[in-house]
């Protein structure tokens, strides 16, 4: 019964989403019938699409024999997995102890206000996704943000917003 509810919810949410599921075939072949393959399958799926599309759960289940509910349960349990598309650039705002003490809340508020979104959301143009994270491990540079793989430290709300605007300007020119 629970599996049917999850599958019908996934089908309902997926009506407008068109993706090429055949891209999953090589990873299915790699992990099919291997014990402990759930997380690697989900990681590889996310690497292909940037997130885990709803149709992918049922496709993986059908071709691997792993229950849809198990796949969905693992994907919703671990923070590393995304169930929605993300922006071209991911902005992570550190809220670890050092960053918190140095004003991480001001950084987050400034960025979110400038982009007119909430934490965890993506801008309407699909350019940025902003998320608060527990720690980026750059405590000596507090407060910090990470945009994609680049770390920016010793920030103020204004300097963080300026960095975001500069990146967007560079790419739009």
C-alpha positions in Angstrom: 0.0 0.0 0.0 2.8 2.5 1.0 4.7 1.7 -2.2 1.7 2.4 -4.3 1.1 5.8 -2.6 4.8 6.8 -3.2 4.7 5.6 -6.8 1.4 7.4 -7.5 2.8 10.6 -5.9 5.9 10.4 -8.1 3.8 9.9 -11.2 1.6 12.8 -10.4 4.5 15.2 -9.7 6.2 14.1 -12.8 3.7 14.9 -15.5 5.6 17.9 -17.0 9.1 16.5 -16.6 10.7 15.1 -19.7 14.1 13.4 -19.2 16.1 10.8 -21.1 16.0 7.8 -18.8 18.2 5.7 -21.1 21.1 7.7 -19.6 20.7 5.5 -16.5 21.2 2.2 -18.4 25.0 2.1 -18.0 24.9 2.7 -14.2 22.1 0.2 -13.9 24.3 -2.4 -15.6 27.2 -1.5 -13.4 25.3 -1.8 -10.1 22.6 -4.3 -11.0 22.4 -7.3 -8.5 25.2 -5.8 -6.4 24.6 -5.6 -2.7 24.7 -2.0 -1.2 24.1 -0.4 -4.6 21.3 2.0 -3.6 23.5 5.0 -2.7 25.9 4.6 -5.6 22.9 4.3 -8.0 21.4 7.5 -6.6 24.7 9.4 -6.6 25.3 8.4 -10.2 21.7 9.4 -11.2 22.2 12.8 -9.5 25.5 13.3 -11.3 23.8 12.7 -14.6 20.9 15.1 -14.1 22.1 17.4 -11.4 19.3 16.1 -9.2 17.2 12.9 -9.0 14.2 13.2 -11.3 10.9 11.6 -10.1 10.8 9.2 -13.1 14.3 8.0 -12.2 13.0 6.3 -9.0 10.6 4.1 -10.9 13.0 3.4 -13.7 15.7 2.4 -11.3 13.3 0.3 -9.3 12.0 -1.5 -12.4 15.4 -2.3 -13.7 17.3 -3.1 -10.5 14.6 -4.7 -8.4 15.2 -2.2 -5.5 11.8 -1.0 -4.2 10.8 2.5 -5.1 10.1 3.2 -1.4 13.7 2.2 -0.5 15.2 4.4 -3.2 13.0 7.3 -2.2 13.6 6.7 1.5 17.4 6.8 1.1 17.2 9.9 -1.2 15.1 11.8 1.3 17.1 10.7 4.3 20.5 11.9 3.1 21.1 15.7 2.6 23.4 15.0 -0.3 20.5 14.1 -2.6 18.4 16.6 -4.4 14.9 16.0 -5.7 14.5 19.3 -7.6 16.7 20.9 -10.2 19.2 23.3 -8.8 20.7 26.5 -10.2 23.7 26.8 -12.4 25.6 28.0 -9.4 25.2 26.7 -5.9 25.8 29.2 -3.1 26.6 27.6 0.2 26.5 29.9 3.2 28.5 28.4 6.2 26.7 28.5 9.5 29.3 26.6 11.5 30.2 28.0 14.9 33.0 30.4 13.7 30.9 31.7 10.9 27.8 32.0 13.0 29.7 34.1 15.6 31.2 36.3 12.8 27.8 37.1 11.3 26.7 34.2 9.0 23.0 35.2 9.5 23.7 38.6 8.1 25.4 37.0 5.1 22.5 34.7 4.5 19.9 37.4 4.9 21.7 39.8 2.5 22.1 37.1 -0.2 18.5 35.9 0.1 17.2 39.4 0.0 19.3 40.4 -3.0 18.2 37.3 -4.9 14.6 37.5 -3.6 14.4 33.8 -2.6 14.4 31.7 0.6 17.0 29.4 1.9 17.1 26.2 -0.2 15.4 27.8 -3.2 16.6 28.5 -6.7 16.2 31.9 -8.4 13.5 32.0 -11.1 16.1 32.3 -13.8 17.8 29.1 -12.6 21.1 30.9 -12.1 21.6 30.5 -8.3 20.5 28.0 -5.6 21.3 29.2 -2.0 21.6 26.8 0.9 22.8 27.1 4.5 25.3 24.4 5.4 26.6 23.3 8.8 30.3 23.9 8.1 32.6 24.4 5.2 35.8 23.8 7.2 37.3 27.3 6.5 36.9 28.6 10.1 39.9 31.0 9.9 38.2 32.8 7.0 34.9 33.2 8.8 32.3 34.1 7.7 32.5 32.3 4.4 30.4 31.3 1.4 31.2 28.7 -1.3 30.0 29.3 -4.8 30.5 26.0 -6.7 34.1 25.1 -5.7 35.3 28.6 -4.9 35.5 29.8 -1.3 35.1 33.4 -0.3 36.0 34.5 3.2 36.1 37.5 5.6 32.7 38.6 4.2 30.1 41.2 5.1 26.6 41.1 3.8 27.4 43.7 1.2 30.6 42.0 0.0 28.8 38.6 -0.4 26.1 40.2 -2.5 28.8 42.0 -4.6 30.5 38.6 -5.3 27.2 37.2 -6.5 26.4 40.1 -8.7 30.0 40.1 -10.2 29.6 36.4 -11.2 26.3 37.1 -12.8 27.6 40.1 -14.7 30.7 38.2 -16.0 28.5 35.4 -17.3 26.0 37.7 -18.9 28.6 39.6 -20.9 
